[in-house]
């Protein structure tokens, strides 16, 4: 069975893994008989040739693109018909495709007699062990995250209580100010974040609340950064939580427990470790201290408090990808890059989350995150 991927590399990580360039328009990738073939517009052909890989470039003109352009088809019908011609022209009769394969294209191919089999696990496995180019990109994105978080923490530490809120450099300390400073540093370091989580107070109890508004004199601030390295399109992922002013002993205790959970999980990361087992171990630790978890809750119960999400996930050309580390888990393998993010939430009050990025090695793991874990940022 031949491998078939259709899309653009910006939104199709399976394709970006095979063709390490940002290509904005859809094209066709085929693996057949030991050949790796890219059918693409002529304007992109030289860029792919310059990679010096074994990719065989076939311009769309070889498959009648010019004639189709004159036929009066709209852009979508043109691309569908062109894709069918490419697939037939390359002799593909049965293609193995990822689960995100465009359904409109799939309908046209199947109607044209091409059999398609969806198997995302195959494509996940191809991307699990990162290429040298991808791993370098992940590490750059992580360094950019750490530089950006350093800048954000500098604002937190220098902020001073005033009229119930906080002021830094003569301006109110807000989530928006933190995100602006973070984005500026990310871009200066060759990365970019389409979203940034910099939340405070009760917002931190909602795992993916991006955060907004002024930060109080006594407050909790959660910063979760998952930027993309602009050169490789690979992600990093890291979270820290900070206390400003006087916060409760309960929150200090929750931070210590999340740190213990992270240390427990990291200590057990190695090839062959089961992601579901890692998740259960952390849930067991939290449950021993009276916190609800996804592994110990009642069937059908919706958790808003405690540890209410998976322990972690793979990171690479997507910010969340295989291997999965949660109630549904996968066996870890050398070359995996994973994020582990134990957390404790109390709805309407506050949340604590700590997240590190980790490379699974042949005999254990390597911590890619080098940012400190200090909870107290400012008095």
Secondary structure as UniProt FT lines:
FT   STRAND          2..7
FT   TURN            9..11
FT   HELIX           13..18
FT   STRAND          27..32
FT   TURN            33..34
FT   STRAND          35..40
FT   HELIX           42..49
FT   TURN            50..51
FT   STRAND          55..59
FT   HELIX           60..63
FT   HELIX           65..69
FT   TURN            70..72
FT   HELIX           75..89
FT   TURN            90..91
FT   STRAND          94..97
FT   TURN            99..100
FT   HELIX           103..111
FT   TURN            112..113
FT   STRAND          115..118
FT   HELIX           120..128
FT   HELIX           132..158
FT   STRAND          160..162
FT   TURN            163..164
FT   STRAND          165..168
FT   TURN            169..170
FT   STRAND          171..172
FT   HELIX           175..188
FT   TURN            189..190
FT   STRAND          191..192
FT   STRAND          197..200
FT   HELIX           201..205
FT   TURN            207..208
FT   STRAND          219..225
FT   STRAND          228..229
FT   TURN            230..232
FT   STRAND          238..244
FT   HELIX           249..267
FT   TURN            271..272
FT   HELIX           275..288
FT   TURN            289..290
FT   TURN            294..296
FT   TURN            299..300
FT   STRAND          306..307
FT   STRAND          312..314
FT   STRAND          321..325
FT   TURN            334..335
FT   STRAND          337..340
FT   STRAND          343..346
FT   TURN            347..349
FT   STRAND          350..353
FT   STRAND          355..361
FT   TURN            362..363
FT   STRAND          364..367
FT   STRAND          376..378
//
